[in-house]
Amino acid sequence: MKNAVKKIIEAKAVLAPMSGITDIPFRMMARKFGCKFAFTEMIDVNGIFYKNLKTFKLMDRVPGDTPLGVQFVGQDVEKLVYAAKVSRDKGFSVLDINAGCPARKVVKTGKGAALMQSADKFGNIMRKVVKAAGIPVTVKIRSGWDDDNLNYVEIGKIAEDAGASAICVHARTKEKMYKGKPDHEVTANLKKALKIPVFASGNIFTAQDAKEVLTHTASDAVFVARGALGRPWIFDEINKCLNGEDEVCSIEFGDLKGIVKEHFSQSVRYSGGIVTLKRMYKHLAWYLKGYKNLNEVMKEYRNVKDLESFEMFMERLYVEEKNHLKF
């Protein structure tokens, strides 16, 4: 087994690739709270192949942001092979092929979960990318297109035969998107069917979720996506839970304000002011989810123009009884 995949297994909980979310600032916040392996945002190979500077920037790294995997979405073999070589030259630990994204704008172009609809095309992509990459290649899949087309075992075996180092399965179909509960019997079945490591994805929102899925499926690690939104400390909780410790992190509102300000500051440092103002809107909403009067707070956020005004915004923010946000 390749060393980088061993690091994923040792990490047990991995920050999953999320488009528009897992940028450097978010990854560094997760690492601050015990994330031992992370992925870049989902990156479209078209931008890499045509040397789009904005797309290339998604592959940037900083000291401490390691080990790090890169995930590509695409359906053109030539472009994926090119991106694989770029990943190797840039020193990424793992290259992940996205064959699981259910978003309409992705699948309508034959990418993401659409790759699972053609076993021959999928196999050709995996063989050629594995041959070209020079680093471990993994793949993210779904259980299938819909309930009548659950081909995850077939696709998993094709990936294994093509030389994939591991496979991650989101235990929902493409049609179900993120609705309902994932069927982790799918994960357990795939683990039994393959020799390569299998990672579990879907509804890992708490440390107990991670422990239960790992135990039930015998999977080698879990990928944490939406469970980390507004809660980067989930990795610390999972690490403690798996070590038999009290996993609940006590985050008081004063601590939360400090975390949010650090995230904003990191974003200004690595992404610039304009990008930060846009991206931190959704992150702030995730951090404050569950508090009352959130809509009024988010309206006030629109008056934030820079780091200084954001810090003033956060200093004014406090919580009354019953989790009511006030200025």
Secondary structure, DSSP 4 states (H G I P E B T S, - for coil): --HHHHHHHHH-EEE---TTT-SHHHHHHHHHTT---EEEEEEEHHHHHTT-HHHHHTT---TT--SEEEEEE---HHHHHHHHHHHHHTT-SEEEEEE----HHHHTTT-GGGGGG-HHHHHHHHHHHHHHHSS-EEEEEEEESSTT---HHHHHHHHHHHT-SEEEEEEEETTTTT-S---THHHHHHHHH-SS-EEEES---SHHHHHHHHHHH--SEEEESGGGTT-TTHHHHHHHHHTTS-------HHHHHHHHHHHHHHHHHHH-HHHHHHHHHHHHHHHTTT-BTHHHHHHHHTT--SHHHHHHHHHH-EEEGGGEEE-
